[in-house]
């Protein structure tokens, strides 16, 4: 008898195939380091259940971000992510959204890695990267090294009431 070891189980083979497919799909993803247009922003936000914001306010938001990326698969917009902050010590990650048809192949991770790379290139030592992990996204952020704060200092926030036009 030749060779050693047992053959991989069907489950292991299936997992390997899925991993290969994901890698192949991810290779097609192109990251552009730029702000999304208002149309791009709204089209991805549409897939979340977050409050929609007026185009004019989105324009102002986008103009005041410090870094953004959009992700494309060929001609199709598949994701985006943004950062606001003071360029030195405090950074806040916002609006990471991946198109529902492209989830779980690593697009979100790719967006986050560009964001972190940018922040690392300008931040001071011990800079702080904050974010709010919306429902169901904690595992995603944990995978990329974010931790839940469990010290005596609690993160707090306040949502302002909608502006009356
Ligand atoms: C959160 C989000 C950006 C993740 O994007 P994604 O491209 O699917 O993420 P990735 O493929 O890079 O995921 C990497 C890993 O994160 C974890 N992860 C991602 N989504 C997850 C989920 N819904 N549940 C559990 N773990 C998850 C997994 O460990 C995953 O690895 P795996 O697929 O090999 O198991 C995407 O689900 C999304 O756009 N959600 C809607 C918008 C949103 O809530 N954004 C977050 C704003 S705070």
Backbone and ligand atoms as CSV (ligand in chain L), in Angstrom:
chain,resi,resn,atom,element,x,y,z
A,1,UNK,N,N,0.835,-1.213,0.000
A,1,UNK,CA,C,0.000,0.000,0.000
A,1,UNK,C,C,0.862,1.253,0.000
A,2,UNK,N,N,0.451,2.220,-0.776
A,2,UNK,CA,C,1.272,3.439,-0.840
A,2,UNK,C,C,0.595,4.583,-0.096
A,3,UNK,N,N,1.406,5.599,0.085
A,3,UNK,CA,C,0.869,6.887,0.556
A,3,UNK,C,C,0.312,6.796,1.952
A,4,UNK,N,N,0.130,7.945,2.527
A,4,UNK,CA,C,-0.340,7.909,3.910
A,4,UNK,C,C,-1.608,8.672,4.104
A,5,UNK,N,N,-2.156,8.507,5.224
A,5,UNK,CA,C,-3.260,9.345,5.684
A,5,UNK,C,C,-4.604,9.003,5.107
A,6,UNK,N,N,-5.612,9.458,5.814
A,6,UNK,CA,C,-6.990,9.219,5.366
A,6,UNK,C,C,-7.396,10.273,4.353
A,7,UNK,N,N,-8.354,9.923,3.510
A,7,UNK,CA,C,-8.875,10.919,2.570
A,7,UNK,C,C,-9.703,11.938,3.335
A,8,UNK,N,N,-9.681,13.206,2.887
A,8,UNK,CA,C,-10.504,14.198,3.587
A,8,UNK,C,C,-11.988,13.847,3.465
A,9,UNK,N,N,-12.738,14.192,4.498
A,9,UNK,CA,C,-14.179,13.891,4.484
A,9,UNK,C,C,-14.892,14.799,3.477
A,10,UNK,N,N,-16.109,14.413,3.022
A,10,UNK,CA,C,-16.863,15.274,2.094
A,10,UNK,C,C,-17.057,16.676,2.645
A,11,UNK,N,N,-17.234,16.771,3.959
A,11,UNK,CA,C,-17.446,18.096,4.560
A,11,UNK,C,C,-16.191,18.965,4.411
A,12,UNK,N,N,-15.045,18.339,4.665
A,12,UNK,CA,C,-13.777,19.086,4.536
A,12,UNK,C,C,-13.577,19.519,3.081
A,13,UNK,N,N,-13.881,18.590,2.158
A,13,UNK,CA,C,-13.723,18.925,0.727
A,13,UNK,C,C,-14.649,20.078,0.350
A,14,UNK,N,N,-15.883,20.017,0.867
A,14,UNK,CA,C,-16.851,21.079,0.556
A,14,UNK,C,C,-16.339,22.428,1.074
A,15,UNK,N,N,-15.825,22.411,2.315
A,15,UNK,CA,C,-15.310,23.661,2.894
A,15,UNK,C,C,-14.159,24.214,2.052
A,16,UNK,N,N,-13.284,23.286,1.594
A,16,UNK,CA,C,-12.151,23.739,0.768
A,16,UNK,C,C,-12.646,24.358,-0.536
A,17,UNK,N,N,-13.657,23.733,-1.146
A,17,UNK,CA,C,-14.204,24.279,-2.399
A,17,UNK,C,C,-14.814,25.649,-2.183
A,18,UNK,N,N,-15.559,25.777,-1.083
A,18,UNK,CA,C,-16.173,27.080,-0.785
A,18,UNK,C,C,-15.072,28.124,-0.611
A,19,UNK,N,N,-14.011,27.751,0.123
A,19,UNK,CA,C,-12.899,28.694,0.353
A,19,UNK,C,C,-12.264,29.096,-0.979
A,20,UNK,N,N,-12.076,28.118,-1.879
A,20,UNK,CA,C,-11.472,28.425,-3.183
A,20,UNK,C,C,-12.362,29.381,-3.978
A,21,UNK,N,N,-13.683,29.104,-3.952
A,21,UNK,CA,C,-14.622,29.967,-4.682
A,21,UNK,C,C,-14.590,31.392,-4.147
A,22,UNK,N,N,-14.546,31.494,-2.800
A,22,UNK,CA,C,-14.500,32.833,-2.185
A,22,UNK,C,C,-13.253,33.582,-2.621
A,23,UNK,N,N,-12.113,32.866,-2.616
A,23,UNK,CA,C,-10.852,33.502,-3.004
A,23,UNK,C,C,-10.945,34.001,-4.436
A,24,UNK,N,N,-11.521,33.153,-5.308
A,24,UNK,CA,C,-11.643,33.530,-6.720
A,24,UNK,C,C,-12.527,34.773,-6.858
A,25,UNK,N,N,-13.661,34.756,-6.142
A,25,UNK,CA,C,-14.578,35.907,-6.231
A,25,UNK,C,C,-13.921,37.174,-5.703
A,26,UNK,N,N,-13.182,37.011,-4.606
A,26,UNK,CA,C,-12.558,38.188,-3.990
A,26,UNK,C,C,-11.491,38.795,-4.909
A,27,UNK,N,N,-10.837,37.932,-5.690
A,27,UNK,CA,C,-9.798,38.437,-6.604
A,27,UNK,C,C,-10.368,39.413,-7.628
A,28,UNK,N,N,-11.668,39.274,-7.934
A,28,UNK,CA,C,-12.295,40.172,-8.913
A,28,UNK,C,C,-12.657,41.532,-8.324
A,29,UNK,N,N,-12.561,41.641,-7.013
A,29,UNK,CA,C,-13.006,42.888,-6.378
A,29,UNK,C,C,-11.924,43.959,-6.503
A,30,UNK,N,N,-12.357,45.131,-6.936
A,30,UNK,CA,C,-11.435,46.271,-7.114
A,30,UNK,C,C,-11.790,47.341,-6.076
A,31,UNK,N,N,-10.784,47.753,-5.332
A,31,UNK,CA,C,-11.029,48.805,-4.332
A,31,UNK,C,C,-10.576,50.145,-4.905
A,32,UNK,N,N,-11.463,51.135,-4.837
A,32,UNK,CA,C,-11.089,52.496,-5.259
A,32,UNK,C,C,-11.071,53.377,-4.011
A,33,UNK,N,N,-9.939,54.040,-3.813
A,33,UNK,CA,C,-9.828,54.910,-2.633
A,33,UNK,C,C,-10.409,56.269,-2.979
A,34,UNK,N,N,-11.669,56.416,-2.775
A,34,UNK,CA,C,-12.369,57.681,-3.032
A,34,UNK,C,C,-13.704,57.649,-2.306
A,35,UNK,N,N,-14.273,58.839,-2.189
A,35,UNK,CA,C,-15.582,58.929,-1.564
A,35,UNK,C,C,-16.643,58.364,-2.515
A,36,UNK,N,N,-17.633,57.660,-1.978
A,36,UNK,CA,C,-18.732,57.278,-2.872
A,36,UNK,C,C,-19.458,58.528,-3.347
A,37,UNK,N,N,-20.079,58.457,-4.505
A,37,UNK,CA,C,-20.968,59.562,-4.888
A,37,UNK,C,C,-22.236,59.449,-4.044
A,38,UNK,N,N,-23.026,60.488,-4.064
A,38,UNK,CA,C,-24.290,60.447,-3.301
A,38,UNK,C,C,-25.136,59.273,-3.793
A,39,UNK,N,N,-25.165,59.062,-5.104
A,39,UNK,CA,C,-25.979,57.974,-5.676
A,39,UNK,C,C,-25.450,56.610,-5.207
A,40,UNK,N,N,-24.130,56.458,-5.232
A,40,UNK,CA,C,-23.548,55.184,-4.784
A,40,UNK,C,C,-23.878,54.953,-3.303
A,41,UNK,N,N,-23.700,56.008,-2.521
A,41,UNK,CA,C,-23.954,55.900,-1.085
A,41,UNK,C,C,-25.395,55.481,-0.816
A,42,UNK,N,N,-26.309,56.196,-1.460
A,42,UNK,CA,C,-27.732,55.913,-1.210
A,42,UNK,C,C,-28.102,54.519,-1.708
A,43,UNK,N,N,-27.497,54.092,-2.816
A,43,UNK,CA,C,-27.889,52.788,-3.358
A,43,UNK,C,C,-27.469,51.659,-2.407
A,44,UNK,N,N,-26.306,51.803,-1.754
A,44,UNK,CA,C,-25.913,50.748,-0.800
A,44,UNK,C,C,-26.690,50.875,0.510
A,45,UNK,N,N,-26.908,52.085,0.929
A,45,UNK,CA,C,-27.626,52.282,2.195
A,45,UNK,C,C,-29.037,51.717,2.124
A,46,UNK,N,N,-29.570,51.752,0.935
A,46,UNK,CA,C,-30.888,51.221,0.668
A,46,UNK,C,C,-31.026,49.753,1.145
A,47,UNK,N,N,-29.888,49.011,1.156
A,47,UNK,CA,C,-29.933,47.603,1.564
A,47,UNK,C,C,-29.891,47.414,3.081
A,48,UNK,N,N,-29.729,48.502,3.821
A,48,UNK,CA,C,-29.736,48.378,5.278
A,48,UNK,C,C,-31.104,48.825,5.787
A,49,UNK,N,N,-31.303,48.658,7.084
A,49,UNK,CA,C,-32.553,49.213,7.627
A,49,UNK,C,C,-32.281,50.502,8.397
A,50,UNK,N,N,-31.178,51.163,8.039
A,50,UNK,CA,C,-30.844,52.418,8.715
A,50,UNK,C,C,-31.711,53.538,8.136
A,51,UNK,N,N,-31.857,54.574,8.934
A,51,UNK,CA,C,-32.610,55.758,8.484
A,51,UNK,C,C,-31.992,56.307,7.207
A,52,UNK,N,N,-32.816,56.609,6.223
A,52,UNK,CA,C,-32.281,57.251,5.025
A,52,UNK,C,C,-32.060,58.737,5.337
A,53,UNK,N,N,-31.091,59.320,4.674
A,53,UNK,CA,C,-30.731,60.730,4.908
A,53,UNK,C,C,-30.903,61.469,3.588
A,54,UNK,N,N,-31.304,62.723,3.688
A,54,UNK,CA,C,-31.484,63.561,2.488
A,54,UNK,C,C,-30.192,63.612,1.667
A,55,UNK,N,N,-30.336,63.658,0.361
A,55,UNK,CA,C,-29.149,63.735,-0.511
A,55,UNK,C,C,-28.215,64.887,-0.130
A,56,UNK,N,N,-28.819,66.036,0.189
A,56,UNK,CA,C,-27.967,67.203,0.473
A,56,UNK,C,C,-27.137,66.969,1.743
A,57,UNK,N,N,-27.722,66.285,2.740
A,57,UNK,CA,C,-26.961,65.971,3.958
A,57,UNK,C,C,-25.902,64.906,3.682
A,58,UNK,N,N,-26.246,63.958,2.832
A,58,UNK,CA,C,-25.251,62.933,2.466
A,58,UNK,C,C,-24.052,63.617,1.806
A,59,UNK,N,N,-24.326,64.555,0.907
A,59,UNK,CA,C,-23.257,65.293,0.219
A,59,UNK,C,C,-22.315,65.920,1.249
A,60,UNK,N,N,-22.906,66.596,2.253
A,60,UNK,CA,C,-22.090,67.257,3.281
A,60,UNK,C,C,-21.301,66.217,4.076
A,61,UNK,N,N,-21.966,65.123,4.470
A,61,UNK,CA,C,-21.266,64.040,5.196
A,61,UNK,C,C,-20.053,63.576,4.406
A,62,UNK,N,N,-20.293,63.275,3.142
A,62,UNK,CA,C,-19.218,62.700,2.320
A,62,UNK,C,C,-18.068,63.691,2.157
A,63,UNK,N,N,-18.418,64.968,2.047
A,63,UNK,CA,C,-17.378,65.991,1.874
A,63,UNK,C,C,-16.492,66.125,3.113
A,64,UNK,N,N,-17.002,65.690,4.272
A,64,UNK,CA,C,-16.242,65.898,5.511
A,64,UNK,C,C,-15.610,64.628,6.069
A,65,UNK,N,N,-15.730,63.560,5.343
A,65,UNK,CA,C,-15.022,62.352,5.754
A,65,UNK,C,C,-13.532,62.538,5.502
A,66,UNK,N,N,-12.702,61.727,6.159
A,66,UNK,CA,C,-11.260,61.868,5.919
A,66,UNK,C,C,-10.729,60.776,5.001
A,67,UNK,N,N,-11.478,59.704,4.876
A,67,UNK,CA,C,-11.026,58.617,3.996
A,67,UNK,C,C,-12.236,57.758,3.664
A,68,UNK,N,N,-12.288,57.303,2.420
A,68,UNK,CA,C,-13.380,56.415,2.002
A,68,UNK,C,C,-12.871,55.454,0.953
A,69,UNK,N,N,-13.534,54.334,0.844
A,69,UNK,CA,C,-13.289,53.434,-0.285
A,69,UNK,C,C,-14.619,52.950,-0.835
A,70,UNK,N,N,-14.593,52.632,-2.116
A,70,UNK,CA,C,-15.722,51.914,-2.713
A,70,UNK,C,C,-15.153,50.638,-3.318
A,71,UNK,N,N,-15.977,49.604,-3.347
A,71,UNK,CA,C,-15.541,48.313,-3.897
A,71,UNK,C,C,-16.398,47.984,-5.108
A,72,UNK,N,N,-15.746,47.564,-6.163
A,72,UNK,CA,C,-16.443,47.223,-7.412
A,72,UNK,C,C,-16.120,45.801,-7.842
A,73,UNK,N,N,-17.115,45.138,-8.405
A,73,UNK,CA,C,-16.902,43.871,-9.105
A,73,UNK,C,C,-17.241,44.180,-10.559
A,74,UNK,N,N,-16.229,44.360,-11.398
A,74,UNK,CA,C,-16.486,44.834,-12.760
A,74,UNK,C,C,-17.189,46.179,-12.680
A,75,UNK,N,N,-18.365,46.303,-13.351
A,75,UNK,CA,C,-19.060,47.585,-13.331
A,75,UNK,C,C,-19.990,47.750,-12.119
A,76,UNK,N,N,-20.050,46.722,-11.270
A,76,UNK,CA,C,-21.043,46.743,-10.184
A,76,UNK,C,C,-20.461,47.185,-8.848
A,77,UNK,N,N,-21.144,48.153,-8.257
A,77,UNK,CA,C,-20.764,48.604,-6.915
A,77,UNK,C,C,-21.138,47.518,-5.912
A,78,UNK,N,N,-20.164,47.055,-5.117
A,78,UNK,CA,C,-20.469,45.968,-4.175
A,78,UNK,C,C,-20.194,46.340,-2.720
A,79,UNK,N,N,-19.613,47.516,-2.487
A,79,UNK,CA,C,-19.385,47.868,-1.084
A,79,UNK,C,C,-18.772,49.245,-0.932
A,80,UNK,N,N,-18.788,49.702,0.321
A,80,UNK,CA,C,-18.119,50.976,0.636
A,80,UNK,C,C,-17.786,51.014,2.120
A,81,UNK,N,N,-16.944,51.969,2.493
A,81,UNK,CA,C,-16.631,52.198,3.894
A,81,UNK,C,C,-16.033,53.582,4.034
A,82,UNK,N,N,-16.246,54.204,5.199
A,82,UNK,CA,C,-15.778,55.584,5.388
A,82,UNK,C,C,-15.170,55.758,6.768
A,83,UNK,N,N,-14.370,56.815,6.889
A,83,UNK,CA,C,-13.794,57.171,8.184
A,83,UNK,C,C,-13.978,58.659,8.417
A,84,UNK,N,N,-14.361,59.026,9.624
A,84,UNK,CA,C,-14.304,60.428,10.019
A,84,UNK,C,C,-13.329,60.512,11.195
A,85,UNK,N,N,-12.827,61.696,11.473
A,85,UNK,CA,C,-11.902,61.772,12.595
A,85,UNK,C,C,-11.048,63.016,12.580
A,86,UNK,N,N,-10.115,63.064,13.554
A,86,UNK,CA,C,-9.287,64.274,13.705
A,86,UNK,C,C,-7.910,64.125,13.053
A,87,UNK,N,N,-7.699,63.038,12.325
A,87,UNK,CA,C,-6.475,62.776,11.561
A,87,UNK,C,C,-5.273,62.407,12.422
A,88,UNK,N,N,-5.452,62.362,13.732
A,88,UNK,CA,C,-4.312,62.036,14.596
A,88,UNK,C,C,-4.658,60.969,15.644
A,89,UNK,N,N,-5.619,61.291,16.491
A,89,UNK,CA,C,-5.854,60.427,17.648
A,89,UNK,C,C,-7.176,59.668,17.632
A,90,UNK,N,N,-8.178,60.258,17.024
A,90,UNK,CA,C,-9.505,59.647,17.076
A,90,UNK,C,C,-10.066,59.418,15.681
A,91,UNK,N,N,-10.443,58.183,15.460
A,91,UNK,CA,C,-10.993,57.808,14.154
A,91,UNK,C,C,-12.278,57.029,14.399
A,92,UNK,N,N,-13.217,57.236,13.516
A,92,UNK,CA,C,-14.503,56.581,13.677
A,92,UNK,C,C,-14.898,55.970,12.334
A,93,UNK,N,N,-15.107,54.660,12.349
A,93,UNK,CA,C,-15.428,53.944,11.111
A,93,UNK,C,C,-16.936,53.964,10.889
A,94,UNK,N,N,-17.329,54.290,9.697
A,94,UNK,CA,C,-18.763,54.427,9.394
A,94,UNK,C,C,-19.125,53.752,8.099
A,95,UNK,N,N,-20.379,53.417,7.989
A,95,UNK,CA,C,-20.981,53.060,6.699
A,95,UNK,C,C,-20.244,51.962,5.941
A,96,UNK,N,N,-19.748,50.953,6.665
A,96,UNK,CA,C,-19.242,49.793,5.915
A,96,UNK,C,C,-20.474,48.985,5.504
A,97,UNK,N,N,-20.706,48.954,4.222
A,97,UNK,CA,C,-21.871,48.216,3.708
A,97,UNK,C,C,-21.421,47.394,2.500
A,98,UNK,N,N,-21.783,46.124,2.517
A,98,UNK,CA,C,-21.494,45.240,1.381
A,98,UNK,C,C,-22.826,44.844,0.747
A,99,UNK,N,N,-22.856,44.860,-0.557
A,99,UNK,CA,C,-24.080,44.476,-1.283
A,99,UNK,C,C,-24.493,43.055,-0.883
A,100,UNK,N,N,-25.794,42.832,-0.625
A,100,UNK,CA,C,-26.238,41.513,-0.148
A,100,UNK,C,C,-25.815,40.337,-1.033
A,101,UNK,N,N,-25.624,40.573,-2.319
A,101,UNK,CA,C,-25.231,39.456,-3.195
A,101,UNK,C,C,-23.747,39.118,-3.077
A,102,UNK,N,N,-22.994,39.916,-2.336
A,102,UNK,CA,C,-21.546,39.699,-2.264
A,102,UNK,C,C,-21.056,39.497,-0.828
A,103,UNK,N,N,-21.970,39.093,0.046
A,103,UNK,CA,C,-21.581,38.904,1.448
A,103,UNK,C,C,-20.735,37.648,1.617
A,104,UNK,N,N,-19.926,37.660,2.661
A,104,UNK,CA,C,-19.150,36.507,3.133
A,104,UNK,C,C,-18.112,35.981,2.151
A,105,UNK,N,N,-17.623,36.875,1.289
A,105,UNK,CA,C,-16.469,36.455,0.473
A,105,UNK,C,C,-15.229,37.291,0.829
A,106,UNK,N,N,-15.400,38.186,1.805
A,106,UNK,CA,C,-14.246,38.960,2.262
A,106,UNK,C,C,-14.231,40.416,1.824
A,107,UNK,N,N,-15.310,40.886,1.171
A,107,UNK,CA,C,-15.321,42.292,0.712
A,107,UNK,C,C,-15.257,43.240,1.918
A,108,UNK,N,N,-16.055,42.936,2.945
A,108,UNK,CA,C,-16.056,43.782,4.151
A,108,UNK,C,C,-14.657,43.836,4.757
A,109,UNK,N,N,-14.007,42.675,4.815
A,109,UNK,CA,C,-12.657,42.613,5.372
A,109,UNK,C,C,-11.669,43.422,4.546
A,110,UNK,N,N,-11.837,43.357,3.232
A,110,UNK,CA,C,-10.951,44.107,2.336
A,110,UNK,C,C,-11.126,45.616,2.563
A,111,UNK,N,N,-12.367,46.031,2.703
A,111,UNK,CA,C,-12.662,47.452,2.955
A,111,UNK,C,C,-12.028,47.868,4.289
A,112,UNK,N,N,-12.250,47.044,5.315
A,112,UNK,CA,C,-11.716,47.368,6.636
A,112,UNK,C,C,-10.184,47.401,6.624
A,113,UNK,N,N,-9.551,46.513,5.857
A,113,UNK,CA,C,-8.082,46.502,5.851
A,113,UNK,C,C,-7.534,47.771,5.178
A,114,UNK,N,N,-8.225,48.256,4.129
A,114,UNK,CA,C,-7.791,49.528,3.527
A,114,UNK,C,C,-7.942,50.665,4.542
A,115,UNK,N,N,-9.047,50.641,5.257
A,115,UNK,CA,C,-9.293,51.691,6.260
A,115,UNK,C,C,-8.200,51.667,7.327
A,116,UNK,N,N,-7.893,50.482,7.822
A,116,UNK,CA,C,-6.874,50.383,8.876
A,116,UNK,C,C,-5.498,50.799,8.363
A,117,UNK,N,N,-5.205,50.409,7.147
A,117,UNK,CA,C,-3.915,50.752,6.557
A,117,UNK,C,C,-3.778,52.273,6.483
A,118,UNK,N,N,-4.858,52.926,6.048
A,118,UNK,CA,C,-4.839,54.384,5.966
A,118,UNK,C,C,-4.627,54.985,7.366
A,119,UNK,N,N,-5.402,54.504,8.321
A,119,UNK,CA,C,-5.307,55.085,9.672
A,119,UNK,C,C,-3.899,54.878,10.228
A,120,UNK,N,N,-3.365,53.673,10.041
A,120,UNK,CA,C,-2.004,53.404,10.531
A,120,UNK,C,C,-0.981,54.353,9.913
A,121,UNK,N,N,-1.252,54.786,8.677
A,121,UNK,CA,C,-0.271,55.632,7.996
A,121,UNK,C,C,-0.260,57.063,8.528
A,122,UNK,N,N,-1.295,57.465,9.248
A,122,UNK,CA,C,-1.308,58.858,9.725
A,122,UNK,C,C,-1.470,59.003,11.236
A,123,UNK,N,N,-1.862,57.928,11.906
A,123,UNK,CA,C,-2.252,58.071,13.311
A,123,UNK,C,C,-1.057,58.143,14.251
A,124,UNK,N,N,-1.294,58.744,15.393
A,124,UNK,CA,C,-0.301,58.739,16.449
A,124,UNK,C,C,-0.388,57.394,17.175
A,125,UNK,N,N,0.639,57.121,17.989
A,125,UNK,CA,C,0.617,55.898,18.791
A,125,UNK,C,C,-0.582,55.931,19.730
A,126,UNK,N,N,-1.210,54.803,19.940
A,126,UNK,CA,C,-2.380,54.680,20.815
A,126,UNK,C,C,-3.605,55.420,20.289
A,127,UNK,N,N,-3.640,55.649,19.002
A,127,UNK,CA,C,-4.852,56.257,18.429
A,127,UNK,C,C,-6.018,55.300,18.638
A,128,UNK,N,N,-7.195,55.864,18.625
A,128,UNK,CA,C,-8.395,55.107,18.986
A,128,UNK,C,C,-9.311,55.014,17.775
A,129,UNK,N,N,-9.662,53.788,17.415
A,129,UNK,CA,C,-10.598,53.595,16.294
A,129,UNK,C,C,-11.908,53.094,16.882
A,130,UNK,N,N,-12.938,53.887,16.758
A,130,UNK,CA,C,-14.233,53.512,17.317
A,130,UNK,C,C,-15.238,53.194,16.227
A,131,UNK,N,N,-16.280,52.503,16.613
A,131,UNK,CA,C,-17.403,52.248,15.700
A,131,UNK,C,C,-18.576,51.702,16.503
A,132,UNK,N,N,-19.734,51.763,15.907
A,132,UNK,CA,C,-20.901,51.094,16.485
A,132,UNK,C,C,-21.153,49.858,15.629
A,133,UNK,N,N,-21.092,48.694,16.247
A,133,UNK,CA,C,-21.391,47.455,15.502
A,133,UNK,C,C,-22.907,47.268,15.518
A,134,UNK,N,N,-23.526,47.443,14.362
A,134,UNK,CA,C,-24.977,47.276,14.308
A,134,UNK,C,C,-25.320,45.792,14.473
A,135,UNK,N,N,-26.605,45.530,14.672
A,135,UNK,CA,C,-27.057,44.167,14.967
A,135,UNK,C,C,-26.465,43.156,13.969
A,136,UNK,N,N,-25.886,42.097,14.510
A,136,UNK,CA,C,-25.383,41.018,13.656
A,136,UNK,C,C,-23.993,41.247,13.086
A,137,UNK,N,N,-23.333,42.350,13.463
A,137,UNK,CA,C,-22.025,42.628,12.851
A,137,UNK,C,C,-20.856,42.492,13.837
A,138,UNK,N,N,-21.182,42.151,15.086
A,138,UNK,CA,C,-20.130,42.060,16.105
A,138,UNK,C,C,-19.053,41.040,15.720
A,139,UNK,N,N,-19.479,39.887,15.227
A,139,UNK,CA,C,-18.525,38.829,14.877
A,139,UNK,C,C,-17.583,39.286,13.768
A,140,UNK,N,N,-18.159,40.042,12.820
A,140,UNK,CA,C,-17.346,40.575,11.725
A,140,UNK,C,C,-16.228,41.447,12.295
A,141,UNK,N,N,-16.586,42.407,13.140
A,141,UNK,CA,C,-15.561,43.313,13.670
A,141,UNK,C,C,-14.581,42.577,14.580
A,142,UNK,N,N,-15.093,41.618,15.341
A,142,UNK,CA,C,-14.194,40.847,16.215
A,142,UNK,C,C,-13.153,40.116,15.386
A,143,UNK,N,N,-13.611,39.561,14.265
A,143,UNK,CA,C,-12.675,38.816,13.406
A,143,UNK,C,C,-11.510,39.705,12.992
A,144,UNK,N,N,-11.783,40.998,12.850
A,144,UNK,CA,C,-10.721,41.906,12.404
A,144,UNK,C,C,-10.106,42.692,13.567
A,145,UNK,N,N,-10.242,42.141,14.765
A,145,UNK,CA,C,-9.461,42.661,15.887
A,145,UNK,C,C,-10.141,43.702,16.753
A,146,UNK,N,N,-11.391,44.017,16.490
A,146,UNK,CA,C,-12.079,44.979,17.357
A,146,UNK,C,C,-12.572,44.256,18.611
A,147,UNK,N,N,-12.559,44.986,19.715
A,147,UNK,CA,C,-12.965,44.360,20.971
A,147,UNK,C,C,-14.107,45.141,21.599
A,148,UNK,N,N,-14.900,44.427,22.382
A,148,UNK,CA,C,-15.962,45.118,23.119
A,148,UNK,C,C,-15.332,45.736,24.352
A,149,UNK,N,N,-15.711,46.958,24.615
A,149,UNK,CA,C,-15.115,47.616,25.756
A,149,UNK,C,C,-15.762,47.100,27.040
A,150,UNK,N,N,-14.929,46.562,27.914
A,150,UNK,CA,C,-15.504,46.013,29.147
A,150,UNK,C,C,-14.844,46.632,30.371
A,151,UNK,N,N,-14.373,47.854,30.228
A,151,UNK,CA,C,-13.740,48.493,31.382
A,151,UNK,C,C,-14.774,49.360,32.082
A,152,UNK,N,N,-14.325,50.080,33.081
A,152,UNK,CA,C,-15.268,50.946,33.804
A,152,UNK,C,C,-15.655,52.161,32.950
A,153,UNK,N,N,-14.877,52.421,31.876
A,153,UNK,CA,C,-15.229,53.543,30.993
A,153,UNK,C,C,-16.177,53.026,29.920
A,154,UNK,N,N,-17.364,53.503,29.911
A,154,UNK,CA,C,-18.353,53.038,28.939
A,154,UNK,C,C,-18.442,53.987,27.747
A,155,UNK,N,N,-18.522,53.425,26.544
A,155,UNK,CA,C,-18.816,54.254,25.379
A,155,UNK,C,C,-20.270,54.716,25.486
A,156,UNK,N,N,-20.530,55.940,25.158
A,156,UNK,CA,C,-21.904,56.449,25.220
A,156,UNK,C,C,-22.220,57.196,23.937
A,157,UNK,N,N,-23.483,57.330,23.610
A,157,UNK,CA,C,-23.850,58.126,22.448
A,157,UNK,C,C,-25.244,58.692,22.623
A,158,UNK,N,N,-25.568,59.668,21.780
A,158,UNK,CA,C,-26.874,60.307,21.826
A,158,UNK,C,C,-27.308,60.558,20.394
A,159,UNK,N,N,-28.521,60.202,20.074
A,159,UNK,CA,C,-29.019,60.465,18.720
A,159,UNK,C,C,-29.845,61.745,18.776
A,160,UNK,N,N,-29.463,62.723,17.973
A,160,UNK,CA,C,-30.207,63.985,17.974
A,160,UNK,C,C,-31.530,63.805,17.258
A,161,UNK,N,N,-32.523,64.523,17.699
A,161,UNK,CA,C,-33.817,64.443,17.027
A,161,UNK,C,C,-33.685,65.003,15.623
A,162,UNK,N,N,-34.489,64.469,14.718
A,162,UNK,CA,C,-34.424,64.925,13.323
A,162,UNK,C,C,-34.655,66.428,13.248
A,163,UNK,N,N,-33.896,67.059,12.359
A,163,UNK,CA,C,-34.042,68.499,12.160
A,163,UNK,C,C,-35.398,68.779,11.525
A,164,UNK,N,N,-36.094,69.790,12.042
A,164,UNK,CA,C,-37.384,70.133,11.440
A,164,UNK,C,C,-37.136,71.147,10.334
A,165,UNK,N,N,-37.534,70.788,9.121
A,165,UNK,CA,C,-37.233,71.652,7.975
A,165,UNK,C,C,-38.159,72.869,7.937
L,1,LIG,C1,C,-21.002,43.549,8.226
L,1,LIG,C2,C,-20.699,43.413,6.743
L,1,LIG,C3,C,-20.042,44.701,6.252
L,1,LIG,C4,C,-19.713,42.239,6.562
L,1,LIG,O1,O,-19.336,42.198,5.196
L,1,LIG,P1,P,-18.802,40.854,4.487
L,1,LIG,O2,O,-18.172,41.250,3.216
L,1,LIG,O3,O,-19.871,39.845,4.422
L,1,LIG,O4,O,-17.706,40.377,5.547
L,1,LIG,P2,P,-16.503,39.364,5.277
L,1,LIG,O5,O,-16.831,38.445,4.159
L,1,LIG,O6,O,-15.240,40.153,5.189
L,1,LIG,O7,O,-16.571,38.549,6.637
L,1,LIG,C5,C,-15.415,38.131,7.263
L,1,LIG,C6,C,-15.758,37.359,8.517
L,1,LIG,O8,O,-16.522,38.164,9.426
L,1,LIG,C7,C,-17.468,37.316,10.084
L,1,LIG,N1,N,-18.832,37.686,9.656
L,1,LIG,C8,C,-19.189,38.490,8.628
L,1,LIG,N2,N,-20.532,38.619,8.575
L,1,LIG,C9,C,-21.022,37.866,9.586
L,1,LIG,C10,C,-22.334,37.574,10.052
L,1,LIG,N3,N,-23.420,38.111,9.471
L,1,LIG,N4,N,-22.482,36.763,11.120
L,1,LIG,C11,C,-21.410,36.204,11.728
L,1,LIG,N5,N,-20.122,36.434,11.334
L,1,LIG,C12,C,-19.932,37.256,10.290
L,1,LIG,C13,C,-17.158,35.881,9.651
L,1,LIG,O9,O,-16.189,35.375,10.554
L,1,LIG,C14,C,-16.566,36.104,8.271
L,1,LIG,O10,O,-15.704,35.062,7.874
L,1,LIG,P3,P,-16.319,33.738,7.181
L,1,LIG,O11,O,-17.265,34.200,6.104
L,1,LIG,O12,O,-15.105,33.053,6.655
L,1,LIG,O13,O,-17.020,32.989,8.261
L,1,LIG,C15,C,-21.961,43.078,5.923
L,1,LIG,O14,O,-22.637,42.011,6.555
L,1,LIG,C16,C,-22.939,44.236,5.753
L,1,LIG,O15,O,-22.807,45.039,4.836
L,1,LIG,N6,N,-23.957,44.327,6.618
L,1,LIG,C17,C,-25.006,45.324,6.474
L,1,LIG,C18,C,-24.516,46.703,6.801
L,1,LIG,C19,C,-23.932,46.792,8.198
L,1,LIG,O16,O,-24.594,46.460,9.166
L,1,LIG,N7,N,-22.682,47.269,8.275
L,1,LIG,C20,C,-21.956,47.423,9.509
L,1,LIG,C21,C,-22.059,48.822,9.975
L,1,LIG,S1,S,-21.543,48.949,11.667
